[in-house]
Amino acid sequence: QLQLVESGGGLVQPGESLRLSCIASDFTVAWYIISWFRQAPGKEREVVSCISSSDGSTYYADSVKGRFTISRDNAKNAVYLQMNSLKPEDTAVYYCNVRSRGLSYWGQGTQVTISS
């Protein structure tokens, strides 16, 4: 069973920053594509960003491009999501995800709320 634990969410004002962490257990993050998703109230879960296992290439949804940065620390077996210039529409529960052998594994999520 691949396990993921997210942390770092919170309540911040528009324009501020947060850094989310995703710590992996029972597998090595460097060997897998790791993704961040988010789900806002009443909306479907959507992919925010991904980092590849091979060359570390990254993907960002258009809505976060230029504001969010995904990174990986192999020594800590962790993936991070640096979120800058946060907007109210970024409010959601953020989830870390990994897929292996046809199965999708999720963390418990961390709440991010942007409000003045």
Rosetta blueprint (number, residue, H / E / L):
1 Q L
2 L L
3 Q E
4 L E
5 V E
6 E E
7 S E
8 G L
9 G L
10 G E
11 L E
12 V E
13 Q L
14 P L
15 G L
16 E L
17 S L
18 L E
19 R E
20 L E
21 S E
22 C E
23 I E
24 A E
25 S E
26 D L
27 F L
28 T L
29 V H
30 A H
31 W H
32 Y L
33 I L
34 I E
35 S E
36 W E
37 F E
38 R E
39 Q E
40 A L
41 P L
42 G L
43 K L
44 E L
45 R L
46 E E
47 V E
48 V E
49 S E
50 C E
51 I E
52 S L
53 S L
54 S L
55 D L
56 G L
57 S L
58 T E
59 Y E
60 Y E
61 A L
62 D L
63 S L
64 V L
65 K L
66 G L
67 R L
68 F E
69 T E
70 I E
71 S E
72 R E
73 D E
74 N L
75 A L
76 K L
77 N L
78 A E
79 V E
80 Y E
81 L E
82 Q E
83 M E
84 N L
85 S L
86 L L
87 K L
88 P H
89 E H
90 D H
91 T L
92 A E
93 V E
94 Y E
95 Y E
96 C E
97 N E
98 V E
99 R E
100 S E
101 R L
102 G L
103 L E
104 S E
105 Y E
106 W E
107 G L
108 Q L
109 G L
110 T E
111 Q E
112 V E
113 T E
114 I E
115 S L
116 S L
